[in-house]
Amino acid sequence: MTWADVVKEKSFTATKTDWVLDGITMRIVPLALVLISLIAFVSWQDYYPLSESLPLQFKIIEQPENDEWNRDQVKIRLENVQLVSAMETKRSEAWFWLAIQQTDKRNGMIEFQSRHTQYVQCWDDSMRELGAAARDRWSGIVKPALAGFAIIDAPPSTLCRVKHIGPAQVTVVFRSNAASEVALRRFERHSGLLEGGLVMLALTGIAGALINRQPIYLLMAVWIILMQRISGLSFGSDVHWMGYLIPVDWLPKIRALTISLAAITACGIFNNIFSQDIQQMHRQTVMSFVKYGCFSLVILAIILPFRYFLPVMWALLSIIMCILLVISFRISIGRGSAGTTAAWYASSITVVMVASFYEILAAALGYRAYIGSMNHSIAALVSSLLMVVAVMLHEQKQRFALSRSVSMAHENQSRSIARELHDSLGGTLSMLRLGIASLNEKNSGKDGRGKIVHLISLVDDAIRTTRDITHALHPLTLDTLGLAATVRWYTERFSKSTGIHVDVVFDEINFTREHQHTVFRAVQEILTNVAKHSKATYVSIKGFQERRRFIVQIEDNGKGGVIMPSGFKGSLGLNSITERLDALGGEISINSPIGSGTHVCLQVPI
């Protein structure tokens, strides 16, 4: 066995090993993980099951902001009040008094579920204080728990006063001690997963911004962090930051600023991604209104109390987001890769808007049983992922645009050099040949004629070399005769130089210069690989239009066994062709069974 055979055998073994490794890691492992997850979701027992809770009815009355009531006055006023299971505060920040009566005494926890609750103080029948709690401090048996507050081992009859900030819905439920423990574990786990997952996603965006020096990644990271805060607001976990309690007096301003900064970040991402499309659509005036509206929202969040900021925010944010959605949907119709990016961006914004309006309408119209079934916790995760996809598609578009500009610059430079060689050097050589030929006619000496014939032969070789270099740099027939004629001309030259017979059936197509260059270079590169590696004697090339795509099929009768470009690290030419086709929205596929030749299919959108 020769050294070349040993190298070839080792190379084949390495290639086979890579193929097996790729098959396991890229196909078998992901599929196995998906199947195991589906099985767990369908049939395995939930480690954090939903805990049972018993809704309690209660009497409730609002204390006017300018009045001072003692507990005896409150008990008298509550005597004639009807029992309810829920009540909307309508953004009131006054004290609400509740009388809670359990029908059967059981050990457990009475929970005030609203995430907008800020303060709870409770007494038993004998007016002995059971405890008081705010978000950052508590005493007695009243404590912050889950999204709201709870009374641990509450007595049968309880009188409480509560205070809220925001559109709270007052509800009270009872949980047994076992159910309370499960609910607390489930809440803490989901809160940690939500915060940790989104923070890691945001850190990935920051790393992308530092590595690629692209501000859009930083905006994406900011959006994800703000979504995490908004989801915490819905989930009831926004009272702390990374496990550290936020001062209770800061919460209203932080919540208002979170919402307004999320709006201005959405505008910033939109402007970064679609600035060129906005100019083409002549929507600069509308976008100026959106930008000023976002800035105004931030200022209003700073100067207005939370209860007055909310209705202004709902109104202004509805207008801004609707404008962004309308422009996004208009861009998404018939604008290629920009349209796809706009669709993902619009989906991200739509998820947030639907969740927001759902909660607002549910609270306003009294659909109490469905509040929380579609909240910001789920919306934040989905919206963040959709926004990441939109940003990645935008960056892919930018990378393809850069690749296209570099390729076109290279083609233009090659075209310029080819024309200069053809027009200048080619013309000079032609004139030189004519001059030498004329000397040949005048020179009658045998030795002189032989030297002149030799000079003419050298000039002919120089002319052919110049012509070959010119056609290699840029076939000038591509600019004059078009793509189909250039492909036929090139295959004739290819057949003469390699001895491989080529059949060409190529339809005329009205392509741009960029499309023509890309398709021709692809055909050129594939035929070069056929000559180098396939040991083929016959090649068939077909180019035809099918619906909105132009398809080029190239088949040979060689040995086959070509590795796909995705796993092929040795061909710079094929990788370059793949990138150029991707930049045009096209694709290349290779089917090459061993011993059955190779079939290559190029598809380019028209």
C-alpha positions in Angstrom: 0.0 0.0 0.0 1.4 3.4 -1.0 1.5 6.5 1.2 -1.2 8.1 -0.9 -3.5 5.1 -0.3 -2.9 5.3 3.5 -3.7 9.0 3.5 -6.8 8.4 1.4 -8.0 5.6 3.7 -7.5 7.7 6.8 -9.3 10.6 5.2 -12.3 8.4 4.3 -12.3 7.0 7.9 -12.3 10.5 9.3 -15.1 11.6 7.0 -17.2 8.6 8.0 -16.6 9.3 11.7 -17.6 12.9 11.2 -20.8 11.8 9.4 -21.7 9.4 12.3 -20.9 12.1 14.9 -23.0 14.7 13.1 -25.9 12.3 12.7 -25.9 11.5 16.4 -25.5 15.1 17.7 -27.6 16.9 15.1 -30.4 14.4 14.6 -30.7 11.6 17.2 -30.0 13.6 20.4 -32.4 16.5 19.6 -35.1 14.0 18.5 -34.6 12.0 21.7 -34.8 15.1 23.9 -38.1 16.2 22.2 -39.6 12.7 22.6 -38.6 12.4 26.3 -40.1 15.9 26.9 -43.4 15.0 25.2 -43.6 11.7 27.2 -42.9 13.6 30.4 -45.5 16.2 29.6 -48.2 13.6 28.7 -47.7 10.8 31.2 -45.2 11.6 34.0 -46.3 13.0 37.4 -45.8 16.7 37.8 -43.2 17.4 40.5 -44.8 20.8 41.1 -48.5 20.1 40.8 -51.1 22.8 40.8 -52.2 23.2 44.4 -55.8 23.1 45.3 -57.3 26.4 46.6 -60.8 27.2 48.0 -62.2 30.6 47.0 -63.6 32.5 50.0 -66.4 35.0 50.0 -66.0 38.2 52.0 -67.5 41.5 52.7 -65.6 44.5 51.5 -66.0 48.3 51.7 -63.9 51.2 50.5 -62.8 53.9 53.0 -62.8 57.4 51.4 -59.3 58.8 51.2 -60.1 61.8 53.4 -61.9 59.8 56.1 -60.5 58.1 59.2 -62.3 55.0 60.4 -61.7 52.9 63.5 -62.4 49.2 63.6 -65.7 49.5 65.4 -67.0 51.9 62.7 -65.9 49.4 60.1 -67.7 46.5 61.7 -70.9 48.5 61.8 -70.6 49.5 58.1 -69.8 45.9 57.0 -72.9 44.4 58.6 -75.2 45.3 55.7 -72.7 44.6 53.0 -73.3 41.7 50.6 -70.8 38.8 50.4 -68.7 38.8 47.2 -66.0 36.5 45.8 -64.1 39.3 44.0 -64.0 43.1 43.6 -62.3 45.5 41.3 -60.5 48.5 43.0 -60.7 50.6 39.8 -57.1 51.9 40.5 -58.2 53.3 43.8 -55.3 53.7 46.3 -57.7 54.1 49.3 -58.0 51.6 52.1 -60.3 48.6 51.6 -61.7 46.8 54.7 -62.5 43.1 54.4 -64.4 40.8 56.7 -63.5 37.1 56.1 -65.5 34.3 57.6 -64.4 30.7 57.1 -67.3 28.2 57.1 -65.2 25.3 58.5 -62.0 25.8 60.6 -59.0 24.1 59.0 -55.3 24.8 59.5 -53.9 26.5 56.4 -53.2 29.8 54.7 -55.6 32.6 53.7 -54.1 34.3 50.6 -54.7 37.7 49.1 -53.9 37.0 45.5 -53.6 40.4 43.8 -50.0 41.4 42.7 -51.1 45.1 43.1 -51.6 44.7 46.9 -49.1 46.8 48.8 -50.1 46.6 52.4 -52.2 44.3 54.6 -53.1 44.5 58.3 -55.4 42.1 60.1 -57.2 41.5 63.4 -59.2 38.6 64.9 -62.7 38.7 66.5 -61.4 40.2 69.7 -59.6 43.0 67.7 -56.3 41.5 68.6 -53.8 42.4 65.9 -52.7 39.3 63.9 -49.9 41.2 62.1 -49.2 43.6 59.3 -47.1 43.3 56.1 -45.8 45.4 53.3 -43.7 44.2 50.4 -40.4 44.8 52.3 -41.4 44.2 55.9 -43.8 42.2 57.9 -44.8 41.1 61.5 -47.0 38.5 63.1 -48.7 35.9 61.0 -49.3 38.2 58.0 -46.5 37.9 55.4 -45.8 38.4 51.7 -46.5 35.2 49.9 -46.7 34.1 46.2 -47.9 37.2 44.2 -49.7 38.8 47.1 -50.0 38.3 50.9 -51.1 35.6 53.2 -52.3 35.0 56.8 -50.6 31.9 58.2 -53.0 29.7 60.4 -55.7 32.4 60.3 -58.5 32.3 62.8 -62.1 31.6 61.7 -63.1 35.3 61.6 -60.7 37.9 60.3 -60.9 41.7 59.8 -58.3 43.1 57.4 -57.6 46.4 55.7 -55.6 46.4 52.4 -54.2 49.0 50.1 -53.4 48.6 46.4 -51.5 50.5 43.6 -52.8 49.8 40.1 -55.8 48.0 38.7 -56.2 45.4 41.5 -58.8 42.7 41.7 -59.4 41.7 45.3 -59.7 37.9 45.7 -59.2 35.7 48.8 -58.5 31.9 48.7 -57.8 29.3 51.4 -55.1 26.7 51.0 -54.2 23.8 53.3 -50.7 23.7 54.8 -49.7 21.0 52.3 -51.2 22.8 49.3 -49.5 26.1 50.5 -46.1 24.4 50.6 -46.5 23.1 47.0 -47.8 26.5 45.8 -44.9 28.3 47.3 -42.4 25.8 45.8 -44.1 26.1 42.4 -44.1 29.9 42.5 -40.4 30.1 43.5 -39.4 27.6 40.8 -41.3 29.3 38.0 -40.1 32.7 39.1 -36.5 31.6 39.2 -36.8 29.9 35.8 -38.4 32.9 34.3 -35.9 35.3 35.6 -32.8 33.1 35.1 -33.9 32.1 31.5 -34.5 35.6 30.3 -31.4 37.0 32.0 -29.2 34.4 30.3 -30.9 35.2 27.0 -30.2 38.9 27.6 -26.5 38.1 28.5 -26.2 36.2 25.2 -27.5 39.3 23.5 -24.9 41.5 25.3 -22.2 39.0 24.3 -23.3 39.2 20.7 -23.2 43.0 20.9 -19.6 43.0 22.2 -18.4 40.4 19.7 -20.1 41.6 16.6 -20.1 45.3 17.6 -23.8 45.6 16.6 -26.0 47.9 18.8 -29.1 45.9 17.7 -28.0 43.0 19.9 -27.7 45.4 22.9 -31.2 46.7 22.2 -32.4 43.1 22.1 -30.8 42.4 25.5 -32.5 45.4 27.0 -35.9 44.3 25.5 -35.5 40.9 27.1 -34.6 42.3 30.5 -37.6 44.7 30.4 -39.8 41.7 29.3 -38.5 39.9 32.4 -39.6 42.8 34.6 -43.0 43.0 32.9 -43.5 39.3 33.3 -42.5 39.7 37.0 -45.2 42.4 37.3 -47.8 39.9 36.0 -46.4 37.0 37.9 -46.0 39.0 41.2 -42.2 38.6 41.4 -41.2 42.1 40.4 -40.9 43.2 44.0 -37.3 42.0 44.0 -34.3 42.3 41.6 -32.1 39.2 41.4 -33.3 38.1 44.8 -32.9 41.6 46.5 -36.0 43.4 47.7 -36.9 46.6 46.0 -38.0 49.4 48.4 -41.7 49.5 48.4 -41.8 53.2 47.7 -39.9 52.7 44.5 -42.2 50.1 43.0 -44.8 52.4 41.4 -42.1 54.4 39.6 -40.1 51.3 38.6 -43.3 49.7 37.2 -44.2 52.8 35.2 -40.6 53.3 33.9 -40.4 49.6 33.0 -43.5 49.8 30.7 -42.4 53.1 29.1 -38.8 51.9 28.6 -40.1 48.7 27.0 -42.1 50.9 24.6 -39.1 53.1 23.7 -36.9 50.0 23.2 -39.5 48.5 20.9 -39.4 51.7 18.8 -35.5 51.7 18.9 -35.4 48.1 17.6 -38.0 48.9 14.9 -36.1 51.9 13.8 -32.8 50.0 13.6 -34.2 47.2 11.6 -36.6 48.9 9.2 -35.1 52.4 8.7 -34.6 51.9 5.0 -38.0 50.4 4.5 -39.6 53.4 6.3 -37.8 55.8 4.0 -39.0 53.8 0.9 -42.6 53.9 2.2 -42.3 57.7 3.1 -43.4 57.1 6.6 -40.8 59.3 8.4 -43.5 61.7 9.7 -45.5 58.8 11.3 -42.3 57.4 12.8 -41.4 60.8 14.2 -44.8 60.8 16.0 -44.0 57.3 17.4 -40.6 58.4 18.7 -41.9 61.6 20.4 -44.7 59.5 21.8 -42.2 57.0 23.4 -40.1 59.9 24.8 -43.3 61.5 26.2 -44.2 58.2 27.9 -40.9 58.1 29.7 -41.4 61.7 30.9 -45.0 61.0 32.0 -43.8 57.9 33.9 -41.5 60.1 35.9 -43.8 63.0 36.7 -47.3 61.4 37.0 -48.5 59.3 40.0 -49.0 55.6 39.0 -52.8 55.7 39.2 -52.9 58.6 36.7 -50.1 57.3 34.5 -51.9 54.0 33.8 -54.8 55.4 31.7 -52.5 57.7 29.8 -50.1 54.9 29.2 -52.8 52.6 27.9 -54.1 55.2 25.5 -50.7 56.4 24.2 -49.2 52.9 24.1 -52.2 51.6 22.1 -51.7 54.2 19.4 -47.9 53.7 19.2 -48.1 49.9 19.1 -50.9 49.9 16.5 -48.8 52.2 14.3 -45.8 49.9 14.6 -48.0 46.9 13.8 -49.6 48.5 10.7 -46.2 49.5 9.3 -44.8 46.0 10.2 -47.6 44.3 8.3 -47.2 46.5 5.3 -43.5 45.8 5.2 -44.2 42.1 5.6 -46.2 42.0 2.4 -44.0 41.5 -0.6 -40.6 42.7 0.7 -38.6 39.5 0.8 -36.4 38.9 3.8 -37.4 42.3 5.2 -41.0 41.1 5.1 -40.1 38.0 7.0 -38.3 40.0 9.7 -41.3 42.4 9.9 -43.6 39.5 10.4 -41.6 38.1 13.4 -41.3 41.6 14.9 -45.0 42.2 14.5 -45.7 38.8 16.2 -43.5 39.8 19.1 -45.3 43.1 19.6 -48.7 41.4 19.1 -48.1 38.9 21.8 -47.4 41.7 24.3 -50.4 43.8 23.2 -52.8 40.9 23.3 -51.7 39.8 26.7 -52.0 43.4 28.0 -55.4 44.2 26.5 -56.6 40.8 27.6 -55.8 41.5 31.3 -57.2 45.0 31.0 -60.5 43.9 29.4 -60.8 40.9 31.7 -60.5 43.1 34.7 -62.8 45.8 33.3 -65.5 43.4 32.2 -65.3 41.1 35.1 -64.0 37.9 33.4 -62.4 37.0 36.7 -62.1 33.3 36.1 -59.9 33.8 33.1 -57.5 36.4 34.4 -54.0 35.0 34.4 -54.7 32.3 31.9 -53.0 34.5 29.3 -50.7 36.9 31.2 -47.4 38.7 30.8 -45.4 35.7 32.1 -46.1 33.6 29.1 -46.2 36.6 26.8 -42.7 37.8 27.9 -41.1 34.5 27.1 -42.8 34.2 23.7 -42.3 37.8 22.8 -38.6 37.6 23.8 -38.0 34.6 21.6 -39.9 36.2 18.7 -37.9 39.3 19.0 -34.6 37.3 19.1 -35.7 35.6 15.8 -36.5 39.0 14.3 -33.1 40.5 15.2 -31.3 37.4 14.0 -33.1 37.5 10.7 -32.2 41.2 10.4 -28.5 40.5 11.1 -28.6 37.6 8.6 -30.0 40.0 6.0 -27.3 42.6 6.8 -24.6 39.8 6.5 -26.1 38.7 3.1 -26.2 42.4 2.0 -22.6 42.8 2.9 -21.7 39.5 1.1 -23.6 40.7 -2.0 -21.9 44.1 -2.0 -18.5 42.4 -1.7 -19.3 39.9 -4.4 -20.6 42.7 -6.7 -17.5 44.8 -6.0 -15.3 41.8 -6.9 -17.3 41.2 -10.1 -17.2 44.9 -11.1 -13.4 44.9 -10.5 -13.0 41.7 -12.5 -15.2 43.2 -15.2 -13.1 46.3 -15.3 -9.8 44.4 -15.5 -11.3 42.0 -18.2 -12.4 45.0 -20.3 -9.0 46.6 -20.0 -7.2 43.4 -21.0 -9.6 42.9 -23.9 -9.7 46.5 -25.2 -6.1 47.6 -24.4 -3.7 44.6 -24.3 -5.8 42.5 -26.6 -5.9 45.3 -29.2 -2.2 45.9 -28.8 -1.4 42.2 -29.4 -3.7 42.1 -32.4 -1.9 45.1 -34.0 1.5 43.6 -33.2 0.5 40.4 -35.0 -0.7 42.3 -38.1 2.6 44.2 -38.1 4.7 41.0 -37.8 2.5 39.3 -40.5 3.2 42.2 -42.9 6.9 41.9 -42.3 6.6 38.2 -43.1 5.3 39.1 -46.6 8.2 41.5 -47.3 10.9 39.2 -46.0 12.0 36.7 -48.6 14.9 35.1 -46.6 14.3 31.5 -45.3 15.8 32.2 -41.8 14.0 35.5 -41.4 10.6 33.9 -42.4 11.2 31.1 -39.7 11.9 33.7 -37.0 8.8 35.7 -38.0 6.6 32.6 -38.0 7.9 31.9 -34.5 7.1 35.4 -33.4 3.6 35.1 -34.8 3.1 31.9 -32.9 4.2 33.6 -29.7 1.8 36.5 -30.2 -1.0 34.0 -30.9 -0.3 32.3 -27.6 -0.3 35.7 -25.8 -3.6 36.6 -27.5 -5.2 33.2 -26.4 -3.8 33.6 -22.9 -5.2 37.1 -22.7 -8.6 35.9 -23.9 -8.6 33.1 -21.4 -7.7 35.4 -18.5 -10.4 37.9 -19.7 -13.0 35.2 -19.8 -11.9 33.8 -16.4 -12.1 37.2 -14.8 -15.5 38.1 -16.4 -17.0 36.7 -19.5 -17.9 39.7 -21.6 -20.6 37.8 -23.4 -22.6 37.9 -20.1 -23.1 41.7 -20.6 -23.8 41.5 -24.3 -25.5 38.2 -25.1 -27.0 37.2 -21.7 -26.9 34.3 -19.3 -28.1 31.5 -21.6 -25.7 32.2 -24.4 -22.8 32.6 -21.9 -23.5 29.2 -20.3 -23.6 27.6 -23.8 -20.3 29.3 -24.8 -18.6 28.3 -21.5 -19.8 24.6 -21.8 -18.3 24.4 -25.3 -15.0 25.6 -24.1 -15.3 23.2 -21.1 -15.9 20.2 -23.4 -13.0 21.1 -25.6 -10.6 21.4 -22.7 -11.7 18.4 -20.6 -13.2 16.0 -23.2 -16.4 15.8 -21.1 -19.5 15.9 -23.3 -22.0 18.5 -22.1 -25.7 18.8 -23.1 -27.2 22.2 -22.5 -30.9 23.2 -22.5 -31.1 26.7 -21.0 -34.0 29.0 -21.3 -33.6 32.8 -21.7 -34.4 34.7 -18.5 -34.5 38.4 -17.8 -32.2 38.5 -14.8 -30.5 41.4 -13.0 -26.7 41.6 -13.4 -26.2 40.2 -9.9 -28.5 37.2 -10.6 -26.7 36.5 -13.8 -23.2 36.6 -12.2 -24.3 34.4 -9.3 -25.9 31.7 -11.5 -23.0 31.7 -14.0 -20.4 31.5 -11.2 -22.4 28.6 -9.7 -22.4 26.7 -13.0 -18.7 27.5 -13.5 -17.8 26.2 -10.0 -19.9 23.0 -10.3 -18.4 22.1 -13.7 -14.9 22.8 -12.3 -15.6 20.3 -9.5 -17.0 17.8 -12.0 -13.7 18.0 -14.0 -11.5 17.7 -10.9 -13.3 15.0 -8.8 -16.2 13.2 -10.5 -14.4 11.2 -13.3 -17.5 11.8 -15.4 -17.8 11.6 -19.2 -21.2 13.3 -19.6 -22.9 16.3 -18.0 -26.4 17.6 -18.5 -27.4 21.2 -17.7 -31.0 22.4 -17.7 -32.2 25.9 -16.9 -35.9 26.7 -16.8 -38.4 28.8 -15.0 -40.9 27.2 -12.6 -43.5 29.6 -11.1 -41.6 32.3 -9.3 -38.2 30.6 -9.4 -35.5 29.9 -11.9 -34.1 26.4 -11.6 -30.8 25.0 -12.9 -30.3 21.3 -12.8 -26.8 19.8 -13.4 -26.3 16.1 -13.5 -23.2 14.0 -14.3 -22.5 10.3 -14.7 -19.5 10.3 -12.4 -18.6 8.3 -9.3 -20.8 10.3 -6.9 -20.3 10.4 -3.2 -20.0 14.2 -2.9 -20.4 15.5 0.7 -23.0 18.2 1.2 -21.8 21.8 1.5 -23.0 22.0 5.1 -20.5 19.5 6.1 -17.9 20.2 3.4 -15.0 22.1 4.7 -12.7 21.7 1.7 -14.4 23.7 -1.0 -14.2 27.5 -0.7 -15.9 27.8 -4.0 -19.0 25.8 -3.0 -19.3 27.7 0.3 -19.0 31.0 -1.6 -21.7 30.0 -4.1 -23.9 28.9 -1.2 -23.5 32.3 0.5 -24.2 34.2 -2.7 -27.3 32.2 -3.4 -28.5 32.7 0.2 -28.1 36.5 -0.3 -30.5 36.3 -3.2 -32.9 34.1 -1.3 -31.9 31.1 -3.4 -30.6 27.7 -2.4 -28.4 24.8 -3.6 -29.0 21.1 -3.0 -26.7 18.2 -3.8 -27.7 14.6 -4.2 -24.7 12.3 -4.8 -25.2 8.6 -4.0 -22.0 6.6 -4.4 -21.6 5.2 -7.9 -24.7 7.0 -9.3 -23.3 10.4 -10.3 -24.1 13.8 -8.8 -27.2 15.9 -9.1 -27.0 19.6 -8.3 -30.1 21.8 -8.2 -29.9 25.6 -8.0 -33.0 27.6 -7.2 -33.1 31.4 -7.5 -36.2 33.5 -6.9 -37.3 35.7 -9.9 
